[in-house]
Structures are given as C-alpha cells and as structure tokens.
Amino acid sequence: MTKGDEVRIIDLNRSGAERFEDANKVLQNEAFDHLGKLITGQLDRLEDFSFTTRSGTELNYPRPHEGILIEGGRGSGKTTFLLNALHDLNHGKDGWAADLHKRLHVLPVIDPTLIETKEHIIIVIISLIDAALEKLTLDADQQMVNQARSEMAEGLGLLDGIGKSSAYGDEWEDPEWIMSRGLRKAAKGRTFEIKLRRYIDEALKVLSKKAFVLAFDDVDTNFQHGHSILETIRKYLASPQLILMISGDLELYGRLVRRNIYETFGEGVMKHDPKVIGEDKTGLSEAVRELEEQYLLKIVPPQNRIAMLPLSGILQAVDASEVFVDPIGNEDLQELVPWASKKIRQQLLEGDPVDGRVQPPHPFFNVMSREHLRLLIGYLRALGDPDQSASRRGVFTVFETRLRAAGLQSEQFSHATLDDSLQRAFRWLVAQDKPTSLIRFGVPSDTEKAIILHCFALSIAPKLHKSPAGCLRALFALNLPISMMQRERYAMPDVRKSIFDFIWEDASPDLLEVAGRIGSISRSGKDEEGANIGNLRASSFGSVGTMRDVRGNRLSRLFDFTPEEIKTGAKKIKEVDEVVKKQTSDFSNSKWVRSLASDEERAELSAEKGILWFPLEDLEARSGQFKDVLGLATFDRFSSRGEQFRSISALSLFAAIGELLARDDVRDLGAMAPTSIMPAFMPDAKVAREGSIDVSSTSADEEDENNDEVEAVDESSGYAAFLKSLQAWHEFARANSEHAALSPAMLARVSERIHDQLIALDEAVQVDWKTGHILHRQITNILHALLVVSSGWSGRLVSPKTSDRPFVEGLQRAAADDARRFHSLAAIVISCPLIWAFLNPQETYKQSGTNLQVLRDEVEKALKTWQEARGSKEAIFDPEWLRAPAIEIAIGRSIKSKSQRTVTQNGFFDVLNVVPCYSPKSGTSK
C-alpha cells in the first residue's frame, strides 16, 4: 500500500493545522455521504424557489427548520469533521462535495466561545454576509441588497441583547410618538425575520449562489451564548436559503434547553408545582423533559442528525483492511488494526504465537476503538513513537485525566522503579473488587479499569525486559500474594489490605523475606482439625512445617513401623534396616537407613543418637558448607500463638533463584539467607485464626537433645564443585536473558497456576508423605506451572501431584518442534543447580506399563534441544547442573571430633525424609 491510494488514513505525522490538505485523512466517510445527501436535497428544493415578500399580516407562512446536527461527545472529531466539510464545500474537490460548491457560499464557522459577551449572534451573521459582499468587484449591483439591509436594520433594536434594555425607550410615554413612529417600529420588529430572509435572498443573488452555509461549532459547551444561539436559530434562521450546520453533544444541548425551561418556570413553580400535582403524578421533571424533546426535534430534526462514529463503529461499517495508519517517520502505510495490536503487544512483552497463527486484534485496542477519536489518535501517536520509553511515557500522558480521576499520577508511572510499580499496582488492586481477576492484566468491561490496568502493565513491563530476576521478583512481590486472595478467607477488603501491608512492610523488600512472609500466611481458611496438610497450624503455603521433636514412638511416626515391629525392638541401625527394607511404599525413607547400614561399623550404631532422624536446624549444622544452600530454602516464623516453627519452603528456593539472578556474584550464599523470624500474619483474630496443631507437636522452647552446636568446617570439594556449577549456570542465565521475560499478564497466569497446583497438592498429601517427598512435589509443581503457562498451553492440564509424569510430558511437548515453545525463563529456572540439590535423584515416572525413565534424563534432553535451537552460544547448558551434589552429612551425638563419621548423600532429598514434619493425623488422611 502506498500513500497515493484512496484509503482511510490516520496520519500520525500531521498536526491539526494540516488536516485539510487530504480528505482521505478523515475517517467519517459515511458521515460525509450523509451530509452530502442532506445538502443536495435542500438545494434541489431551492431550484424552483423564489423569495416572496411577506407583509407580516399573513396567518402563517413556511418556516422550515432544516438544521444539520453533527453529533458526538467531547473529542469525537466533530470539529475536524465540520471544518473539513466546510473546506470541501468551499473548494469543490472530487468526492462527496464535488458539484455542491458551485451553488453554495460558505461563511466562516462561528465559534460561540470566541464571541464577545455583548455581541449578538445575528450581528455576527450579518457581518459575515457583509464581508462576503465586500469582496465583490465594484461594478456589482448591490442596490437591492443595500435596501434590504436598511429595512432589516430597523428591527434589530428590538432583539434581546441589542440596543436599550427597554423595547421602545422613554419615547413610549409620548402619544404622538406612539402613533407616528412607535407602532411602525413595533411592526418592523415583528417582521424582522422576513426582512432578514429578504436580505439573505438579495445577497445570494449578488453572489450568484443558491444558499449560504452557516456553521456553529460546539454551541453546547457555551452556556452563556448557547441558548441564545438556539433561540436565534428557532426564531430567525428558518430560511430555506440557509444551510445550517451545528456541532455538539445532544445531551449537552438538552442541558442548555432544560436550564432555560427551569428558569422560565421560575422559583414559585419549581417550589409549589410538585406539591399541587402530587409526587406520584406526572412530575415537573417529566414535563421539562417533554418540552426539551419537542424543542430539539424542531431545531435539529432526527433525520438531519449525523453521528460521529468511534473507530469501532467505522470498523463495523467497512472492512478493517480499508483503514490505514501513516506511522511517525518515513514508514509506509500500515493496516491500522494489526499495526496497533502489534505495537501494544511489543510494549506489554506479549510475543507473537510460536505456531505462526495470525493474532486477533489486541483486546485493549478494541476498547480504545470505542473511545472518542481524539483520545484514540493521541494514544496511537504515543504508541507509534519509535522510542519505546518515550512511547510509554506518551501513553501515560494521554491517560493522565483518567489516572488522576483514580487518584493516580501519570508522572509516577513514567519514572517508577520496578518496586514502585509493583507496590503501586498491589495497593490499587487490593482496593478493587475481585483483584485476582484484575491481576491477569486482561481488559475488563469497565473502560476506566481497563485503562488503569493497561498503565500498570506498561509501567511493569520494561523492568521485566531482559530481566529474569525482575520476572521472579514480580511473581513473588505482586502476583502470588494477589493470587492467594481468591480464597474466601482472604477475599475481604480489610484482610487484603493487611496482606499488602504485611508483604510490603519495606519499600524494597528482600525477595527471600517476601517468600518467608508468604509462607507465614496460612494455606487455607478451613478450621477442620488436621484433615490435610493445609489445615495444620505449623504448615504454610508452599512450604513444609518441620518439628523439633517427635513425641510417641519415633519408629512408628518416621519409619512406618507397625505395632508388631515396634514390639520386637529395633535398637541398632541394622535392626531398623531389616524392617524398612521390606517396605514398598513410594514414600518410604528407607534409603537413608540403607545408606547408614551399608557400612558394617555404622550398622552397629544406636538408632536414635543423632543418626536416625534430625530436626531441620540440626541438619543444617551437620551439612558442612552446604548449610548455606539449605539455609536458602528455610525460614523461621511465629504462629499466631507465639510459637516458633521452622519451615523448608519451595517458594523460598525459587525466591533465592530470583535473588541470585539479580546479583553479579553468587559465591556468598550464606549472606542471602534470611536471619529474622517471620512475624505471624494476624489481620483479625476472628478471620486469621489458624487450625488446630498436630497432637505430636512441641513448643519451640523445648530443647532437643540431639541439637548440638557444630563448628564450621572447611569448604569441601563437593561444595566447591557445586558452587562452580552454580557460577557457570549464573553466566548461562545472564547470556540467555535476552528473551527470558514474561509479560505481566503471563506472570499472572503463572502465579495463578502455581497457587492452584500447590493448593491441590495440599489436598493430596497423606500421612506417609515425608518432608523430602512433599518438598520435591512442591518444587516440580512450581516448575510444571512455569513450564506449561510460559509455553502457551491452555485448557485442563494434569499437575504432578503424585507423579512427575505430567511435568516430564510437558518437557517433551516443550522440546518438540525445535523447542519453539520452551520459554527461556523456564529453561533458566529448570536448569538451576539449586533445584536439583533438593529433588529426588532417582525420581521415575511411568511412561507406559513397563517402561521407567529418569526425570533428570528427560530434562536434559529438553534443555539440550532448547540450547541448540534457541540458546545463546556464549554460555552453554551443562547437564552436570542437573546432578545432585555430593553432601557429607555428619552423624552421631557429638560431631565436633576429628574422627567425625559422615554419610555421603546425593542432594538433600533422602536426608530430608528423616526430618520430622507436621502431617495429617492418622485415620484422617485420604
């Protein structure tokens, strides 16, 4: 498409002063056609017209009202349309007005806002006609028009706003004056309209035209002159030789008329009439409405009303491919709808579909197309700015009035940091109805909310671009807490406000503390006593609440010993091993016992002296340098009763990944771990009351006999290798950050799926699940949610609640077709060595009835495919990152001696399974 083609064009390069140069730059073609038909019809009726002098004594004579109303709200393009119409009628270009200019004389448009206070509109009109006559050559015969002007002038003094306030002056007291000049003056006043008609007719004869075109712009916005202009049209401008064009909003015209009617009724009628006729009868307001309707039907008949359509209306009348945009700069013309939709998606980081499908118009563009044209064109100009930063600032400026009405400032959007934007969006959302639906950054039916959400998304999006750290920060500091508010317990406005204050206590909170605070908010609002893990007081969302002591028989609670097996006794490791090696449960923790019993000397050790089970704090102390890794996934918190719990959290683990991505150096992991105890979330005692605690729990004040303090040990070779892998992964993540951003809308969908899958996982946890098993499932559910949502899949998808098979199938789908669906952010997070330090190193899934494959192998295949197809060649994915690190766990009651016994573990999974956790009571699990 080239600029010479006859198409409808929105030219973003032109200012208002240039709008007349090309009629194709105007969108309202149907309106021009309608206007042309109305004017042609009126001119055709004038073909046999000849002015007939009236004496004023006739009972009646024709007074046609044929005013044409250019109707629309503020910014709908009325003025542009009116000025272009007058321009075309005056110059007679090809098109709708091609032959009309020969029969018309176009007078300058009258803007009531520019008329002086004391200036009468009739005087303005006459002066415009006089000015047209003065441009004629001197030999033009103007004798008849001069005579008509003189006769008309005698009645001007009787018009309101001209001459003295008294109609006839003090001379009316003189009888002789009354009989000689007074009655003649009164007659002149009564016949003023006829004289004005004659003046118009004579002027047109001199000009060799059939009619004047007289246009009033925005009469409705001027309350001082507006009604007097309408009255002038009604009383004096009923000549068939006047083509009247009026622009304005019909509702505002109605207000002008109603105001005058109420003033005419007077205070007495307004006060007493409703009492007289009764409130239940046809009231005064109904009578005023009827008078208003009749008045406007006379002034601007319905058939003469031309509506200024918004772009949405125009697109219904014509094919969208006929409407083009002339972008800023030297670009060729573009189809408006796909151009605008693409620009919006670029600003919001919403990429093109991987399957190459043509995308529909962006929903926000559909909303904007229903707005008035001035706002739309301002938005398109901002959208078309080649500078993305300037473009976003321009959008905020366009919507400044809408933002201010919502108590928001456009400047705050333009110059905000990521934390500023997240905090401001959070604060606004919690004050709205259904914030969990709004956080999706869709396009609600409420246009004002749609615009505000669009601005929030625009303010967040640039901080996510090329920033996987920014994406994870937004996920935790905004999306996840808002997603939690879909639960009934957190749906009340005061509770939502409390969650905001709890999460955003600091202006720029540490991400690991945010995850801990999320973990301090109870999972659900049910008050059932321990039916599932979601109702346990020590449990919190996305984490596993651990215990410092296990009352009752530990063999039964930790290793699923039967009462008969307990009676036989199991004092040594080898005796415990004899029992657990017979167990076939998928959630057995027998691997830890088997690793202990694999050494003959260890097999003879006592089973319960710092060997068979560990509180979480004790395990950290026994992990050497890997305590820093374990510390990233753990936090302490207070319950509402003041009890202290220690939790290991999948959310904390992913928050740690976000913090690592935001740092330049990943060597000092210990400095990242949170040191403070998370406070209890208690917005209201009645609302926030937590479920009952498991009967086997103890207070944090009780000392554990095995919780010996351990001196720090030198960095082991296993930890050094792990840290080296983590540093290599960090370089890999930085090199692949170019396309690692998710849009604000996509992040919202990720968080919603994470939330829903973790809540569903809570319902699936049974009494035999151990700490390592639960944590593993939480991690793979989060990975699964990130993978499937970022891949663009929708519909019902199975989540990995009891098996990782859905996660592996998702990996296989993502890796298919050259990994075009495998999002870079998912690849970065899934490949992080921190993840694999906690996953089951031997996790399998059933692909068919007989075939078992290792989860890690499937991840490796998918990541290699992604690396070859889409990954950066500067930093290459290393499958070693997916290997669980070798961790030396110190065992025994005292672990300070040089001859310390250790057990080597591949990652934390097996040893976490002997960390006691709060679990549903026996008999209530599913």
Stockholm file with secondary structure:
# STOCKHOLM 1.0

chainA/1-926         MTKGDEVRIIDLNRSGAERFEDANKVLQNEAFDHLGKLITGQLDRLEDFSFTTRSGTELNYPRPHEGILIEGGRGSGKTTFLLNALHDLNHGKDGWAADLHKRLHVLPVIDPTLIETKEHIIIVIISLIDAALEKLTLDADQQMVNQARSEMAEGLGLLDGIGKSSAYGDEWEDPEWIMSRGLRKAAKGRTFEIKLRRYIDEALKVLSKKAFVLAFDDVDTNFQHGHSILETIRKYLASPQLILMISGDLELYGRLVRRNIYETFGEGVMKHDPKVIGEDKTGLSEAVRELEEQYLLKIVPPQNRIAMLPLSGILQAVDASEVFVDPIGNEDLQELVPWASKKIRQQLLEGDPVDGRVQPPHPFFNVMSREHLRLLIGYLRALGDPDQSASRRGVFTVFETRLRAAGLQSEQFSHATLDDSLQRAFRWLVAQDKPTSLIRFGVPSDTEKAIILHCFALSIAPKLHKSPAGCLRALFALNLPISMMQRERYAMPDVRKSIFDFIWEDASPDLLEVAGRIGSISRSGKDEEGANIGNLRASSFGSVGTMRDVRGNRLSRLFDFTPEEIKTGAKKIKEVDEVVKKQTSDFSNSKWVRSLASDEERAELSAEKGILWFPLEDLEARSGQFKDVLGLATFDRFSSRGEQFRSISALSLFAAIGELLARDDVRDLGAMAPTSIMPAFMPDAKVAREGSIDVSSTSADEEDENNDEVEAVDESSGYAAFLKSLQAWHEFARANSEHAALSPAMLARVSERIHDQLIALDEAVQVDWKTGHILHRQITNILHALLVVSSGWSGRLVSPKTSDRPFVEGLQRAAADDARRFHSLAAIVISCPLIWAFLNPQETYKQSGTNLQVLRDEVEKALKTWQEARGSKEAIFDPEWLRAPAIEIAIGRSIKSKSQRTVTQNGFFDVLNVVPCYSPKSGTSK
#=GR chainA/1-926 SS CCTTSCCEEEETTCCGGGTTSCGGGCSCHHHHHHHHHHHHHHHHHTTTCCCCCCCSCSSCCCCCCCCEEEECCTTSSHHHHHHHHHHHHHHCCSSTTTTTGGGEEECCCBCGGGSCTTCCHHHHHHHHHHHHHHTSCTTSCCHHHHHHHHHHHTTGGGSTTSSCSSSSCGGGGCHHHIIIIIHHHHHHHHTHHHHHHHHHHHHHHHHTCSEEEEEECCGGGCTTTHHHHHHHHHHHCCCTTEEEEEEECHHHHHHHHHHHHHHHHHHHHHHHHHHHHCTTSSCHHHHHHHHHHHHHHHHSCGGGEEECCCHHHHHHHSCGGGEEEECSSSCCCEEHHHHHHHHHHHHTTCCCCTTCCCCCCCHHHHHHTTSCHHHHHHHHHHHTCSSHHHHHHHHHHHTHHHHHHTTCCHHHHHTCCHHHHHHHHHHHHHTSSSHHHHTTCCCCSSHHHHHHHHHHHHHHHHHHTTCHHHHHHHIIIIIHHHHHTTSGGGCSHHHHHHHHHHHTSSSSCCHHHHHHHHHTSCSCCCCCSSSSGGGCTTCCTTEEEECSCCCSCHHHHHHCCCHHHHHHCCCBHHHHHHHHTTCCCTTCCHHHHHHHHTSHHHHTSBTTTTTSCCCHHHHHHTTGGGHHHHHHTEEEEECTTSCEEEEEEHHHHHHHHHHHHHCSCCSCCTTTSCCSCBCCCCSCTTTSCCCCCCTTCCCTTSCCTTCCCCCCCCCCHHHHHHHHHHHHHHHHHHHTCTTCCCCHHHHHHHHHHHHHHHHHHHHHCCTTCCHHHHHHHHHHHHHHHHHHHHTTCCSCCCCCSSCSHHHHHHHHHHHHHHHTTCCHHHHHHHTCHHHHTTSCTTCEEESSSSCEEEHHHHHHHHHHHHHHHTSCSSSCCCGGGGSCCEEEEEESSCCCSTTCEEEEEESSHHHHTTSCBCCCCTTTCC
#=GC SS_cons         CCTTSCCEEEETTCCGGGTTSCGGGCSCHHHHHHHHHHHHHHHHHTTTCCCCCCCSCSSCCCCCCCCEEEECCTTSSHHHHHHHHHHHHHHCCSSTTTTTGGGEEECCCBCGGGSCTTCCHHHHHHHHHHHHHHTSCTTSCCHHHHHHHHHHHTTGGGSTTSSCSSSSCGGGGCHHHIIIIIHHHHHHHHTHHHHHHHHHHHHHHHHTCSEEEEEECCGGGCTTTHHHHHHHHHHHCCCTTEEEEEEECHHHHHHHHHHHHHHHHHHHHHHHHHHHHCTTSSCHHHHHHHHHHHHHHHHSCGGGEEECCCHHHHHHHSCGGGEEEECSSSCCCEEHHHHHHHHHHHHTTCCCCTTCCCCCCCHHHHHHTTSCHHHHHHHHHHHTCSSHHHHHHHHHHHTHHHHHHTTCCHHHHHTCCHHHHHHHHHHHHHTSSSHHHHTTCCCCSSHHHHHHHHHHHHHHHHHHTTCHHHHHHHIIIIIHHHHHTTSGGGCSHHHHHHHHHHHTSSSSCCHHHHHHHHHTSCSCCCCCSSSSGGGCTTCCTTEEEECSCCCSCHHHHHHCCCHHHHHHCCCBHHHHHHHHTTCCCTTCCHHHHHHHHTSHHHHTSBTTTTTSCCCHHHHHHTTGGGHHHHHHTEEEEECTTSCEEEEEEHHHHHHHHHHHHHCSCCSCCTTTSCCSCBCCCCSCTTTSCCCCCCTTCCCTTSCCTTCCCCCCCCCCHHHHHHHHHHHHHHHHHHHTCTTCCCCHHHHHHHHHHHHHHHHHHHHHCCTTCCHHHHHHHHHHHHHHHHHHHHTTCCSCCCCCSSCSHHHHHHHHHHHHHHHTTCCHHHHHHHTCHHHHTTSCTTCEEESSSSCEEEHHHHHHHHHHHHHHHTSCSSSCCCGGGGSCCEEEEEESSCCCSTTCEEEEEESSHHHHTTSCBCCCCTTTCC
//
